[in-house]
């Protein structure tokens, strides 16, 4: 019986992942750096497996896997070049949309205080933003010339003494007509938005499939992985 090409590719990628883990353990890197790299490799493994499990064809699997790995590579490269505070949220959003030829000031409006993300938060949010952007390209506002995307965020003060401030991140699409109430297929993108963000960043995500476009609200605590800076990027 012939092996599914997706299974063969998963085996190859996971073998390479294991090889990288062994190499990492043998290099003698500082514990903190080793921990960060292992976390990234774990994320890669999850992306590889879940992309295969939620794709209905080899072509879809390859296209979505390539896009997700590229998104992760972009944020890792940006983090290597960033200031000690991490990568700016504005840059994270604008760069991802630019990959899909959606430019700020044209189809896209971005606003919010200058907020920087350290590696853990940056990687997870980068994946969420990537999934929102891909959905907009395939099913949402970026499928029509009149489509628009507005991304805004605000940092709210703590609700109680000892609790952290909260970041409210809102992605709003418009320009569509009669968008379906909710897609019948809940794939990897939904999993990232509804489960990964909650698990990794304790975020609450609300997805509203309104007739004119998707509205996604992500609310999460501002922890030590985030830094508010005074000057805008």
C-alpha positions, -999 to 999 in steps of 0.1 A, spaced: 0 0 0 14 34 -10 22 59 18 3 92 18 28 118 6 18 140 35 29 112 60 62 108 42 69 146 44 59 147 81 83 119 88 111 137 70 104 170 88 101 154 122 133 135 117 151 168 110 134 183 140 148 155 162 182 159 147 181 196 156 171 189 191 200 164 196 224 190 181 210 216 204 216 194 235 252 188 224 262 224 217 265 235 253 244 267 248 232 286 278 201 271 294 179 301 286 188 301 249 185 263 247 150 266 262 139 293 237 152 272 207 135 241 220 102 260 223 106 271 187 112 236 176 81 224 195 61 251 177 75 239 143 65 203 152 29 214 160 27 234 128 38 205 107 14 180 123 -17 201 126 -13 215 91 -14 180 78 -43 169 100 -65 199 90 -57 200 52 -80 182 28 -53 178 0 -16 176 -5 -16 209 -24 -34 227 4 -11 211 30 20 223 11 7 258 5 -4 264 41 27 247 56 50 269 35 31 300 45 32 292 82 69 283 82 76 315 63 57 335 89 76 319 118 109 325 100 101 362 94 94 368 131 125 349 142 146 369 118 130 402 130 136 392 166 173 387 158 175 422 145 153 439 170 160 460 201 163 444 235 126 450 241 117 428 212 98 433 180 71 460 176 35 449 173 29 475 145 58 460 125 46 424 131 12 433 117 23 455 88 50 431 76 27 401 76 0 420 56 27 433 32 36 397 23 0 394 10 3 427 -9 -20 445 15 -4 479 23 -9 502 52 -27 533 40 -44 515 11 -65 485 21 -51 484 57 -52 508 86 -32 501 118 -32 520 150 -23 515 187 3 524 213 39 514 207 42 479 221 71 455 218 69 417 221 96 394 233 102 360 216 75 338 232 47 362 227 59 374 193 60 339 178 25 330 190 9 364 179 28 362 146 11 329 139 -23 343 148 -18 374 126 -7 351 98 -38 330 100 -60 361 100 -42 375 70 -45 342 51 -82 340 59 -86 375 45 -68 366 13 -88 333 8 -122 342 22 -123 377 35 -117 414 28 -87 408 6 -108 389 -19 -125 421 -32 -111 455 -43 -133 474 -19 -123 452 11 -106 469 40 -89 457 72 -86 478 103 -63 466 131 -62 485 164 -51 478 199 -53 494 233 -37 487 267 -63 488 295 -54 495 331 -57 466 357 -92 458 368 -80 450 404 -49 455 425 -22 431 417 -36 421 383 -18 430 351 -30 455 324 -48 439 294 -41 442 257 -72 444 235 -63 436 199 -91 441 174 -90 430 137 -120 442 117 -127 435 81 -153 453 59 -164 456 23 -179 421 19 -215 412 13 -234 384 29 -204 367 45 -214 332 58 -221 332 96 -193 308 103 -172 285 81 -181 248 83 -145 237 85 -126 247 116 -89 242 106 -55 250 120 -61 288 119 -91 285 142 -70 263 165 -43 290 167 -68 317 174 -90 299 199 -66 274 216 -30 283 211 -34 319 222 -53 308 253 -27 281 262 4 302 255 -7 337 264 -39 332 285 -58 351 258 -96 352 252 -105 353 215 -139 362 201 -146 357 164 -177 374 149 -185 365 113 -205 395 104 -221 400 70 -196 427 59 -165 409 72 -148 391 101 -142 408 134 -116 392 157 -110 405 193 -81 391 213 -78 401 249 -47 390 269 -28 401 300 3 423 295 30 403 311 68 406 312 68 394 275 54 428 265 70 462 268 52 495 263 75 523 249 68 560 248 77 568 212 57 555 183 76 533 158 
